[in-house]
Amino acid sequence: MIGDRALHSGPRVVTMFAKSLNHGLALAGMANCGKHFPGHGFVSADSHVALPTDDRALDEILNADVKPYDWLGMSLTSVIPVHVIYTRIDDKPVGFSRVWLQDILRGRLGFNGAIFRDDLSMEAARAARSPKPRWPRSARAAIWC
């Protein structure tokens, strides 16, 4: 789904490119945003029109997709979570998941920046039911800064 919009498939290379990009943004007086946490590279469905799922184990995701977020650490100003359900971790898309946002992103990785939601009108966001309750559900999943 992401294809050539990704920086690279290797976590170390992604981190190197992202650090360079973040440095350039900082020199220009701009904040940065890591997207899409924890990663979007292993699903084929487009979350604009479908609900992607990923059946990998947490360890595999942490050792590949999540590594750049861990290595970038405090250099990230903000993060946008992906509208993907990681079936072996939680039954909710990441942007609505306390497991992903509080336990893993905030707790395990120590991220304390802003968390922005991707477009709540996307098809994958419908997993949080009708559009009206999506805002409070997504807000409760994160600790806002």
DRENTORKOL-3810 file (N, C-alpha, C; in nm, 4 decimals):
REM DRENTORKOL-3810
@n.u->0.0827; n.v->-0.1197; n.w->0.0000; ca.u->0.0000; ca.v->0.0000; ca.w->0.0000; c.u->0.0866; c.v->0.1254; c.w->0.0000
@n.u->0.1877; n.v->0.1316; n.w->0.0828; ca.u->0.2726; ca.v->0.2503; ca.w->0.0920; c.u->0.3681; c.v->0.2585; c.w->-0.0266
@n.u->0.4259; n.v->0.1450; n.w->-0.0629; ca.u->0.5118; ca.v->0.1396; ca.w->-0.1812; c.u->0.6248; c.v->0.2411; c.w->-0.1788
@n.u->0.6343; n.v->0.3191; n.w->-0.2852; ca.u->0.7463; ca.v->0.4129; ca.w->-0.2970; c.u->0.7306; c.v->0.5387; c.w->-0.2123
@n.u->0.6264; n.v->0.5460; n.w->-0.1305; ca.u->0.6135; ca.v->0.6583; ca.w->-0.0363; c.u->0.6926; c.v->0.6320; c.w->0.0911
@n.u->0.7417; n.v->0.5096; n.w->0.1090; ca.u->0.8225; ca.v->0.4752; ca.w->0.2269; c.u->0.9659; c.v->0.5211; c.w->0.2046
@n.u->1.0332; n.v->0.5571; n.w->0.3129; ca.u->1.1739; ca.v->0.5964; ca.w->0.3021; c.u->1.2609; c.v->0.4780; c.w->0.2609
@n.u->1.2290; n.v->0.3596; n.w->0.3131; ca.u->1.3070; ca.v->0.2388; ca.w->0.2853; c.u->1.2402; c.v->0.1240; c.w->0.3596
@n.u->1.2815; n.v->0.0008; n.w->0.3322; ca.u->1.2252; ca.v->-0.1136; ca.w->0.4048; c.u->1.3090; c.v->-0.1527; c.w->0.5261
@n.u->1.4331; n.v->-0.1101; n.w->0.5333; ca.u->1.5210; ca.v->-0.1453; ca.w->0.6452; c.u->1.5126; c.v->-0.0446; c.w->0.7579
@n.u->1.4911; n.v->-0.0898; n.w->0.8826; ca.u->1.4776; ca.v->0.0019; ca.w->0.9962; c.u->1.5960; c.v->0.0969; c.w->1.0152
@n.u->1.7180; n.v->0.0494; n.w->0.9954; ca.u->1.8352; ca.v->0.1364; ca.w->1.0136; c.u->1.8405; c.v->0.2453; c.w->0.9070
@n.u->1.8103; n.v->0.2091; n.w->0.7841; ca.u->1.8117; ca.v->0.3074; ca.w->0.6755; c.u->1.6991; c.v->0.4087; c.w->0.6948
@n.u->1.5818; n.v->0.3608; n.w->0.7331; ca.u->1.4700; ca.v->0.4516; ca.w->0.7611; c.u->1.5103; c.v->0.5517; c.w->0.8689
@n.u->1.5735; n.v->0.5030; n.w->0.9740; ca.u->1.6147; ca.v->0.5907; ca.w->1.0839; c.u->1.7166; c.v->0.6941; c.w->1.0361
@n.u->1.8124; n.v->0.6525; n.w->0.9563; ca.u->1.9133; ca.v->0.7451; ca.w->0.9041; c.u->1.8481; c.v->0.8541; c.w->0.8184
@n.u->1.7593; n.v->0.8134; n.w->0.7279; ca.u->1.6901; ca.v->0.9113; ca.w->0.6440; c.u->1.6028; c.v->1.0043; c.w->0.7280
@n.u->1.5311; n.v->0.9463; n.w->0.8232; ca.u->1.4417; ca.v->1.0272; ca.w->0.9073; c.u->1.5205; c.v->1.1263; c.w->0.9923
@n.u->1.6364; n.v->1.0843; n.w->1.0439; ca.u->1.7194; ca.v->1.1779; ca.w->1.1221; c.u->1.7650; c.v->1.2943; c.w->1.0346
@n.u->1.8040; n.v->1.2651; n.w->0.9117; ca.u->1.8462; ca.v->1.3715; ca.w->0.8199; c.u->1.7304; c.v->1.4648; c.w->0.7887
@n.u->1.6139; n.v->1.4077; n.w->0.7622; ca.u->1.4951; ca.v->1.4885; ca.w->0.7357; c.u->1.4605; c.v->1.5744; c.w->0.8573
@n.u->1.4614; n.v->1.5144; n.w->0.9752; ca.u->1.4300; ca.v->1.5881; ca.w->1.0985; c.u->1.5291; c.v->1.7019; c.w->1.1213
@n.u->1.6562; n.v->1.6778; n.w->1.0921; ca.u->1.7586; ca.v->1.7810; ca.w->1.1073; c.u->1.7295; c.v->1.8988; c.w->1.0132
@n.u->1.6982; n.v->1.8674; n.w->0.8886; ca.u->1.6647; ca.v->1.9723; ca.w->0.7917; c.u->1.5406; c.v->2.0505; c.w->0.8317
@n.u->1.4399; n.v->1.9804; n.w->0.8794; ca.u->1.3186; ca.v->2.0487; ca.w->0.9260; c.u->1.3506; c.v->2.1411; c.w->1.0431
@n.u->1.4329; n.v->2.0926; n.w->1.1370; ca.u->1.4694; ca.v->2.1744; ca.w->1.2528; c.u->1.5456; c.v->2.2992; c.w->1.2098
@n.u->1.6377; n.v->2.2846; n.w->1.1143; ca.u->1.7118; ca.v->2.4002; ca.w->1.0643; c.u->1.6198; c.v->2.5032; c.w->0.9992
@n.u->1.5092; n.v->2.4566; n.w->0.9428; ca.u->1.4120; ca.v->2.5467; ca.w->0.8800; c.u->1.3083; c.v->2.5974; c.w->0.9798
@n.u->1.3223; n.v->2.5582; n.w->1.1078; ca.u->1.2297; ca.v->2.6032; ca.w->1.2107; c.u->1.0974; c.v->2.5279; c.w->1.2112
@n.u->1.0984; n.v->2.4064; n.w->1.1585; ca.u->0.9754; ca.v->2.3279; ca.w->1.1492; c.u->0.9808; c.v->2.2065; c.w->1.2408
@n.u->0.8656; n.v->2.1664; n.w->1.2915; ca.u->0.8529; ca.v->2.0434; ca.w->1.3696; c.u->0.8399; c.v->1.9258; c.w->1.2734
@n.u->0.8533; n.v->1.8044; n.w->1.3264; ca.u->0.8403; ca.v->1.6851; ca.w->1.2431; c.u->0.7266; c.v->1.5970; c.w->1.2930
@n.u->0.6924; n.v->1.4985; n.w->1.2125; ca.u->0.5864; ca.v->1.4045; ca.w->1.2498; c.u->0.6195; c.v->1.2679; c.w->1.1909
@n.u->0.6311; n.v->1.1684; n.w->1.2786; ca.u->0.6543; ca.v->1.0316; ca.w->1.2333; c.u->0.5220; c.v->0.9675; c.w->1.1959
@n.u->0.5131; n.v->0.9209; n.w->1.0722; ca.u->0.3911; ca.v->0.8536; ca.w->1.0318; c.u->0.4248; c.v->0.7366; c.w->0.9424
@n.u->0.3542; n.v->0.6374; n.w->0.9485; ca.u->0.2386; ca.v->0.6032; ca.w->1.0291; c.u->0.2811; c.v->0.5008; c.w->1.1335
@n.u->0.2704; n.v->0.5348; n.w->1.2619; ca.u->0.3098; ca.v->0.4457; ca.w->1.3706; c.u->0.2129; c.v->0.3294; c.w->1.3830
@n.u->0.2626; n.v->0.2058; n.w->1.4013; ca.u->0.3999; ca.v->0.1607; ca.w->1.4093; c.u->0.4613; c.v->0.1301; c.w->1.2737
@n.u->0.3832; n.v->0.1347; n.w->1.1692; ca.u->0.4305; ca.v->0.1065; ca.w->1.0344; c.u->0.3130; c.v->0.0655; c.w->0.9480
@n.u->0.3304; n.v->0.0777; n.w->0.8184; ca.u->0.2202; ca.v->0.0482; ca.w->0.7261; c.u->0.2684; c.v->-0.0417; c.w->0.6125
@n.u->0.3922; n.v->-0.0887; n.w->0.6224; ca.u->0.4543; ca.v->-0.1557; ca.w->0.5094; c.u->0.4179; c.v->-0.2999; c.w->0.4847
@n.u->0.3480; n.v->-0.3641; n.w->0.5763; ca.u->0.3198; ca.v->-0.5063; ca.w->0.5589; c.u->0.1740; c.v->-0.5364; c.w->0.5291
@n.u->0.0976; n.v->-0.4343; n.w->0.4945; ca.u->-0.0422; ca.v->-0.4559; ca.w->0.4556; c.u->-0.0604; c.v->-0.4095; c.w->0.3124
@n.u->-0.1525; n.v->-0.4733; n.w->0.2430; ca.u->-0.1765; ca.v->-0.4340; ca.w->0.1039; c.u->-0.3025; c.v->-0.3485; c.w->0.0896
@n.u->-0.3954; n.v->-0.3597; n.w->0.1839; ca.u->-0.5198; ca.v->-0.2829; ca.w->0.1739; c.u->-0.4940; c.v->-0.1345; c.w->0.1999
@n.u->-0.5632; n.v->-0.0503; n.w->0.1280; ca.u->-0.5546; ca.v->0.0953; ca.w->0.1430; c.u->-0.6549; c.v->0.1379; c.w->0.2501
@n.u->-0.6065; n.v->0.1938; n.w->0.3607; ca.u->-0.6943; ca.v->0.2299; ca.w->0.4727; c.u->-0.7910; c.v->0.3431; c.w->0.4392
@n.u->-0.7739; n.v->0.4076; n.w->0.3241; ca.u->-0.8714; ca.v->0.5076; ca.w->0.2814; c.u->-1.0021; c.v->0.4404; c.w->0.2400
@n.u->-0.9919; n.v->0.3170; n.w->0.1891; ca.u->-1.1099; ca.v->0.2488; ca.w->0.1352; c.u->-1.1358; c.v->0.1118; c.w->0.1970
@n.u->-1.0493; n.v->0.0652; n.w->0.2867; ca.u->-1.0640; ca.v->-0.0678; ca.w->0.3476; c.u->-1.0036; c.v->-0.0653; c.w->0.4876
@n.u->-1.0213; n.v->-0.1743; n.w->0.5593; ca.u->-0.9638; ca.v->-0.1891; ca.w->0.6934; c.u->-0.8498; c.v->-0.2903; c.w->0.6876
@n.u->-0.7247; n.v->-0.2427; n.w->0.6787; ca.u->-0.6119; ca.v->-0.3354; ca.w->0.6716; c.u->-0.5889; c.v->-0.4063; c.w->0.8045
@n.u->-0.5458; n.v->-0.5309; n.w->0.7964; ca.u->-0.5077; ca.v->-0.6068; ca.w->0.9152; c.u->-0.3684; c.v->-0.6655; c.w->0.8933
@n.u->-0.2996; n.v->-0.6863; n.w->1.0032; ca.u->-0.1652; ca.v->-0.7430; ca.w->1.0012; c.u->-0.1622; c.v->-0.8484; c.w->1.1106
@n.u->-0.1255; n.v->-0.9711; n.w->1.0759; ca.u->-0.1301; ca.v->-1.0839; ca.w->1.1685; c.u->0.0046; c.v->-1.1184; c.w->1.2305
@n.u->0.1037; n.v->-1.0311; n.w->1.2167; ca.u->0.2354; ca.v->-1.0611; ca.w->1.2731; c.u->0.2344; c.v->-1.0502; c.w->1.4253
@n.u->0.3304; n.v->-1.1178; n.w->1.4880; ca.u->0.3456; ca.v->-1.1141; ca.w->1.6335; c.u->0.4086; c.v->-0.9815; c.w->1.6756
@n.u->0.3857; n.v->-0.9433; n.w->1.8006; ca.u->0.4372; ca.v->-0.8176; ca.w->1.8526; c.u->0.5890; c.v->-0.8086; c.w->1.8405
@n.u->0.6608; n.v->-0.9147; n.w->1.8745; ca.u->0.8071; ca.v->-0.9114; ca.w->1.8666; c.u->0.8555; c.v->-0.8785; c.w->1.7257
@n.u->0.7925; n.v->-0.9358; n.w->1.6263; ca.u->0.8316; ca.v->-0.9093; ca.w->1.4876; c.u->0.8082; c.v->-0.7623; c.w->1.4518
@n.u->0.6960; n.v->-0.7078; n.w->1.4956; ca.u->0.6639; ca.v->-0.5672; ca.w->1.4676; c.u->0.7601; c.v->-0.4755; c.w->1.5422
@n.u->0.7885; n.v->-0.5069; n.w->1.6690; ca.u->0.8807; ca.v->-0.4250; ca.w->1.7486; c.u->1.0220; c.v->-0.4273; c.w->1.6910
@n.u->1.0653; n.v->-0.5401; n.w->1.6382; ca.u->1.2017; ca.v->-0.5533; ca.w->1.5876; c.u->1.2193; c.v->-0.5041; c.w->1.4443
@n.u->1.1126; n.v->-0.4672; n.w->1.3796; ca.u->1.1225; ca.v->-0.4155; ca.w->1.2430; c.u->1.0570; c.v->-0.2781; c.w->1.2353
@n.u->0.9268; n.v->-0.2748; n.w->1.2288; ca.u->0.8510; ca.v->-0.1514; ca.w->1.2075; c.u->0.8758; c.v->-0.0454; c.w->1.3144
@n.u->0.8789; n.v->-0.0863; n.w->1.4400; ca.u->0.8845; ca.v->0.0080; ca.w->1.5522; c.u->1.0266; c.v->0.0591; c.w->1.5786
@n.u->1.1281; n.v->-0.0104; n.w->1.5327; ca.u->1.2666; ca.v->0.0276; ca.w->1.5615; c.u->1.2969; c.v->0.1749; c.w->1.5294
@n.u->1.2595; n.v->0.2266; n.w->1.4124; ca.u->1.2910; ca.v->0.3685; ca.w->1.3867; c.u->1.2286; c.v->0.4629; c.w->1.4894
@n.u->1.1086; n.v->0.4330; n.w->1.5358; ca.u->1.0455; ca.v->0.5183; ca.w->1.6378; c.u->1.1245; c.v->0.5110; c.w->1.7682
@n.u->1.1729; n.v->0.3932; n.w->1.8009; ca.u->1.2531; ca.v->0.3754; ca.w->1.9211; c.u->1.3862; c.v->0.4492; c.w->1.9064
@n.u->1.4551; n.v->0.4301; n.w->1.7945; ca.u->1.5854; ca.v->0.4919; ca.w->1.7725; c.u->1.5761; c.v->0.6435; c.w->1.7571
@n.u->1.4671; n.v->0.6930; n.w->1.6998; ca.u->1.4526; ca.v->0.8384; ca.w->1.6831; c.u->1.4224; c.v->0.9061; c.w->1.8165
@n.u->1.3590; n.v->0.8311; n.w->1.9049; ca.u->1.3342; ca.v->0.8781; ca.w->2.0408; c.u->1.2795; c.v->1.0189; c.w->2.0502
@n.u->1.3502; n.v->1.1004; n.w->2.1274; ca.u->1.3006; ca.v->1.2345; ca.w->2.1570; c.u->1.3142; c.v->1.3310; c.w->2.0392
@n.u->1.3747; n.v->1.2878; n.w->1.9290; ca.u->1.3834; ca.v->1.3773; ca.w->1.8139; c.u->1.2511; c.v->1.3869; c.w->1.7387
@n.u->1.1568; n.v->1.2997; n.w->1.7712; ca.u->1.0237; ca.v->1.3094; ca.w->1.7096; c.u->0.9376; c.v->1.4085; c.w->1.7876
@n.u->0.8791; n.v->1.5019; n.w->1.7166; ca.u->0.7908; ca.v->1.6010; ca.w->1.7782; c.u->0.6498; c.v->1.5468; c.w->1.7934
@n.u->0.6065; n.v->1.4700; n.w->1.6923; ca.u->0.4699; ca.v->1.4174; ca.w->1.6924; c.u->0.4660; c.v->1.2878; c.w->1.6126
@n.u->0.3546; n.v->1.2182; n.w->1.6272; ca.u->0.3347; ca.v->1.0905; ca.w->1.5596; c.u->0.1898; c.v->1.0829; c.w->1.5115
@n.u->0.1710; n.v->1.0235; n.w->1.3954; ca.u->0.0369; ca.v->0.9905; ca.w->1.3455; c.u->0.0269; c.v->0.8379; c.w->1.3424
@n.u->-0.0654; n.v->0.7803; n.w->1.4192; ca.u->-0.0810; ca.v->0.6348; ca.w->1.4156; c.u->-0.1547; c.v->0.5895; c.w->1.2896
@n.u->-0.1279; n.v->0.4679; n.w->1.2511; ca.u->-0.1872; ca.v->0.4084; ca.w->1.1320; c.u->-0.3257; c.v->0.3521; c.w->1.1637
@n.u->-0.4125; n.v->0.3509; n.w->1.0647; ca.u->-0.5434; ca.v->0.2852; ca.w->1.0772; c.u->-0.5293; c.v->0.1404; c.w->1.0290
@n.u->-0.4578; n.v->0.0605; n.w->1.1065; ca.u->-0.4387; ca.v->-0.0819; ca.w->1.0792; c.u->-0.4694; c.v->-0.1568; c.w->1.2083
@n.u->-0.5323; n.v->-0.2728; n.w->1.1967; ca.u->-0.5521; ca.v->-0.3588; ca.w->1.3134; c.u->-0.4439; c.v->-0.4664; c.w->1.3105
@n.u->-0.3647; n.v->-0.4704; n.w->1.4159; ca.u->-0.2646; ca.v->-0.5755; ca.w->1.4342; c.u->-0.3323; c.v->-0.6820; c.w->1.5192
@n.u->-0.3855; n.v->-0.7830; n.w->1.4535; ca.u->-0.4771; ca.v->-0.8794; ca.w->1.5135; c.u->-0.4222; c.v->-0.9538; c.w->1.6341
@n.u->-0.2926; n.v->-0.9717; n.w->1.6422; ca.u->-0.2347; ca.v->-1.0469; ca.w->1.7543; c.u->-0.2004; c.v->-0.9566; c.w->1.8723
@n.u->-0.2258; n.v->-0.8247; n.w->1.8573; ca.u->-0.1941; ca.v->-0.7300; ca.w->1.9640; c.u->-0.3198; c.v->-0.6666; c.w->2.0215
@n.u->-0.4123; n.v->-0.6245; n.w->1.9350; ca.u->-0.5355; ca.v->-0.5575; ca.w->1.9789; c.u->-0.6406; c.v->-0.5726; c.w->1.8701
@n.u->-0.7673; n.v->-0.5583; n.w->1.9072; ca.u->-0.8747; ca.v->-0.5689; ca.w->1.8076; c.u->-0.9168; c.v->-0.4325; c.w->1.7547
@n.u->-0.8439; n.v->-0.3273; n.w->1.7900; ca.u->-0.8752; ca.v->-0.1911; ca.w->1.7447; c.u->-0.7644; c.v->-0.1404; c.w->1.6535
@n.u->-0.7997; n.v->-0.0495; n.w->1.5599; ca.u->-0.6928; ca.v->0.0158; ca.w->1.4830; c.u->-0.6011; c.v->0.0917; c.w->1.5786
@n.u->-0.4758; n.v->0.1054; n.w->1.5426; ca.u->-0.3748; ca.v->0.1646; ca.w->1.6306; c.u->-0.4180; c.v->0.3000; c.w->1.6864
@n.u->-0.4787; n.v->0.3852; n.w->1.6049; ca.u->-0.5195; ca.v->0.5186; ca.w->1.6494; c.u->-0.6268; c.v->0.5197; c.w->1.7559
@n.u->-0.6874; n.v->0.4055; n.w->1.7827; ca.u->-0.7925; ca.v->0.3938; ca.w->1.8832; c.u->-0.7532; c.v->0.2941; c.w->1.9923
@n.u->-0.6265; n.v->0.2560; n.w->1.9949; ca.u->-0.5798; ca.v->0.1485; ca.w->2.0808; c.u->-0.4969; c.v->0.2000; c.w->2.1982
@n.u->-0.5440; n.v->0.1752; n.w->2.3194; ca.u->-0.4651; ca.v->0.2083; ca.w->2.4385; c.u->-0.3379; c.v->0.1245; c.w->2.4426
@n.u->-0.3445; n.v->0.0002; n.w->2.3972; ca.u->-0.2270; ca.v->-0.0878; ca.w->2.3966; c.u->-0.1153; c.v->-0.0234; c.w->2.3141
@n.u->-0.1485; n.v->0.0186; n.w->2.1925; ca.u->-0.0465; ca.v->0.0764; ca.w->2.1041; c.u->-0.0025; c.v->0.2147; c.w->2.1493
@n.u->-0.0974; n.v->0.3007; n.w->2.1840; ca.u->-0.0625; ca.v->0.4400; ca.w->2.2112; c.u->-0.0099; c.v->0.4634; c.w->2.3519
@n.u->-0.0714; n.v->0.4017; n.w->2.4510; ca.u->-0.0249; ca.v->0.4250; ca.w->2.5881; c.u->0.0804; c.v->0.3239; c.w->2.6312
@n.u->0.0524; n.v->0.1961; n.w->2.6121; ca.u->0.1449; ca.v->0.0935; ca.w->2.6603; c.u->0.2746; c.v->0.0891; c.w->2.5795
@n.u->0.2621; n.v->0.0918; n.w->2.4469; ca.u->0.3816; ca.v->0.0760; ca.w->2.3635; c.u->0.4458; c.v->0.2109; c.w->2.3302
@n.u->0.3716; n.v->0.3015; n.w->2.2671; ca.u->0.4313; ca.v->0.4287; ca.w->2.2238; c.u->0.4740; c.v->0.5157; c.w->2.3415
@n.u->0.3835; n.v->0.5389; n.w->2.4345; ca.u->0.4170; ca.v->0.6238; ca.w->2.5501; c.u->0.5003; c.v->0.5476; c.w->2.6542
@n.u->0.4565; n.v->0.4265; n.w->2.6902; ca.u->0.5223; ca.v->0.3516; ca.w->2.7969; c.u->0.6545; c.v->0.2903; c.w->2.7548
@n.u->0.6504; n.v->0.1983; n.w->2.6636; ca.u->0.7705; ca.v->0.1240; ca.w->2.6233; c.u->0.8732; c.v->0.2113; c.w->2.5511
@n.u->0.8256; n.v->0.3012; n.w->2.4610; ca.u->0.9173; ca.v->0.3854; ca.w->2.3839; c.u->0.9435; c.v->0.5201; c.w->2.4502
@n.u->0.8643; n.v->0.5565; n.w->2.5501; ca.u->0.8846; ca.v->0.6833; ca.w->2.6202; c.u->0.8508; c.v->0.8071; c.w->2.5394
@n.u->0.7688; n.v->0.7923; n.w->2.4360; ca.u->0.7322; ca.v->0.9074; ca.w->2.3523; c.u->0.6387; c.v->0.9998; c.w->2.4297
@n.u->0.6718; n.v->1.1288; n.w->2.4350; ca.u->0.5853; ca.v->1.2227; ca.w->2.5071; c.u->0.5414; c.v->1.3401; c.w->2.4214
@n.u->0.5562; n.v->1.3275; n.w->2.2898; ca.u->0.5127; ca.v->1.4322; ca.w->2.1982; c.u->0.3641; c.v->1.4226; c.w->2.1675
@n.u->0.3216; n.v->1.5016; n.w->2.0719; ca.u->0.1810; ca.v->1.5044; ca.w->2.0311; c.u->0.1473; c.v->1.3822; c.w->1.9462
@n.u->0.0245; n.v->1.3339; n.w->1.9633; ca.u->-0.0272; ca.v->1.2269; ca.w->1.8785; c.u->-0.1439; c.v->1.2858; c.w->1.8001
@n.u->-0.1296; n.v->1.2849; n.w->1.6678; ca.u->-0.2360; ca.v->1.3326; ca.w->1.5802; c.u->-0.3043; c.v->1.2128; c.w->1.5178
@n.u->-0.4305; n.v->1.2232; n.w->1.4917; ca.u->-0.5026; ca.v->1.1161; ca.w->1.4245; c.u->-0.4999; c.v->1.1399; c.w->1.2750
@n.u->-0.4895; n.v->1.0315; n.w->1.2009; ca.u->-0.5065; ca.v->1.0388; ca.w->1.0571; c.u->-0.6544; c.v->1.0666; c.w->1.0302
@n.u->-0.6879; n.v->1.0905; n.w->0.9100; ca.u->-0.8238; ca.v->1.1269; ca.w->0.8682; c.u->-0.9275; c.v->1.0301; c.w->0.9258
@n.u->-1.0168; n.v->1.0823; n.w->1.0096; ca.u->-1.1186; ca.v->0.9978; ca.w->1.0732; c.u->-1.2340; c.v->0.9632; c.w->0.9799
@n.u->-1.2331; n.v->1.0173; n.w->0.8579; ca.u->-1.3360; ca.v->0.9794; ca.w->0.7614; c.u->-1.2895; c.v->0.8626; c.w->0.6742
@n.u->-1.1664; n.v->0.8164; n.w->0.6958; ca.u->-1.1155; ca.v->0.7025; ca.w->0.6188; c.u->-1.1954; c.v->0.5770; c.w->0.6539
@n.u->-1.2055; n.v->0.4885; n.w->0.5585; ca.u->-1.2825; ca.v->0.3660; ca.w->0.5784; c.u->-1.2331; c.v->0.2870; c.w->0.6998
@n.u->-1.1027; n.v->0.2772; n.w->0.7177; ca.u->-1.0477; ca.v->0.1987; ca.w->0.8288; c.u->-1.0851; c.v->0.2571; c.w->0.9642
@n.u->-1.1120; n.v->0.3858; n.w->0.9714; ca.u->-1.1517; ca.v->0.4476; ca.w->1.0986; c.u->-1.2934; c.v->0.4076; c.w->1.1383
@n.u->-1.3679; n.v->0.3506; n.w->1.0452; ca.u->-1.5049; ca.v->0.3057; ca.w->1.0758; c.u->-1.5058; c.v->0.1930; c.w->1.1784
@n.u->-1.3923; n.v->0.1305; n.w->1.2012; ca.u->-1.3837; ca.v->0.0259; ca.w->1.3039; c.u->-1.4169; c.v->0.0831; c.w->1.4410
@n.u->-1.4121; n.v->0.2156; n.w->1.4531; ca.u->-1.4474; ca.v->0.2825; ca.w->1.5791; c.u->-1.5939; c.v->0.3266; c.w->1.5771
@n.u->-1.6723; n.v->0.2662; n.w->1.4906; ca.u->-1.8162; ca.v->0.2917; ca.w->1.4763; c.u->-1.8438; c.v->0.4199; c.w->1.3981
@n.u->-1.9549; n.v->0.4856; n.w->1.4266; ca.u->-1.9965; ca.v->0.6015; ca.w->1.3480; c.u->-1.9009; c.v->0.7184; c.w->1.3683
@n.u->-1.9004; n.v->0.8161; n.w->1.2748; ca.u->-1.8047; ca.v->0.9270; ca.w->1.2852; c.u->-1.8131; c.v->1.0053; c.w->1.4154
@n.u->-1.9334; n.v->1.0248; n.w->1.4700; ca.u->-1.9467; ca.v->1.1063; ca.w->1.5903; c.u->-1.8655; c.v->1.0520; c.w->1.7087
@n.u->-1.8744; n.v->0.9226; n.w->1.7417; ca.u->-1.7956; ca.v->0.8758; ca.w->1.8562; c.u->-1.6470; c.v->0.8553; c.w->1.8270
@n.u->-1.6018; n.v->0.8723; n.w->1.7031; ca.u->-1.4607; ca.v->0.8495; ca.w->1.6723; c.u->-1.3710; c.v->0.9487; c.w->1.7442
@n.u->-1.4107; n.v->1.0756; n.w->1.7517; ca.u->-1.3262; ca.v->1.1765; ca.w->1.8155; c.u->-1.3018; c.v->1.1447; c.w->1.9623
@n.u->-1.4062; n.v->1.1233; n.w->2.0440; ca.u->-1.3775; ca.v->1.0944; ca.w->2.1846; c.u->-1.3032; c.v->0.9629; c.w->2.2032
@n.u->-1.3310; n.v->0.8627; n.w->2.1214; ca.u->-1.2614; ca.v->0.7343; ca.w->2.1348; c.u->-1.1136; c.v->0.7504; c.w->2.1037
@n.u->-1.0810; n.v->0.8279; n.w->2.0003; ca.u->-0.9401; ca.v->0.8445; ca.w->1.9657; c.u->-0.8705; c.v->0.9301; c.w->2.0716
@n.u->-0.9398; n.v->1.0254; n.w->2.1293; ca.u->-0.8796; ca.v->1.1103; ca.w->2.2331; c.u->-0.8531; c.v->1.0288; c.w->2.3599
@n.u->-0.9432; n.v->0.9387; n.w->2.3951; ca.u->-0.9231; ca.v->0.8581; ca.w->2.5157; c.u->-0.8081; c.v->0.7606; c.w->2.5010
@n.u->-0.7751; n.v->0.7218; n.w->2.3770; ca.u->-0.6694; ca.v->0.6236; ca.w->2.3563; c.u->-0.5307; c.v->0.6819; c.w->2.3812
@n.u->-0.5170; n.v->0.8119; n.w->2.3745; ca.u->-0.3851; ca.v->0.8753; ca.w->2.3893; c.u->-0.3832; c.v->0.9705; c.w->2.5076
@n.u->-0.2657; n.v->0.9986; n.w->2.5540; ca.u->-0.2472; ca.v->1.1041; ca.w->2.6552; c.u->-0.2042; c.v->1.2270; c.w->2.5771
@n.u->-0.2880; n.v->1.3275; n.w->2.5720; ca.u->-0.2599; ca.v->1.4434; ca.w->2.4870; c.u->-0.1626; c.v->1.5380; c.w->2.5516
@n.u->-0.0765; n.v->1.5963; n.w->2.4732; ca.u->0.0229; ca.v->1.6912; ca.w->2.5204; c.u->-0.0201; c.v->1.8326; c.w->2.4866
END
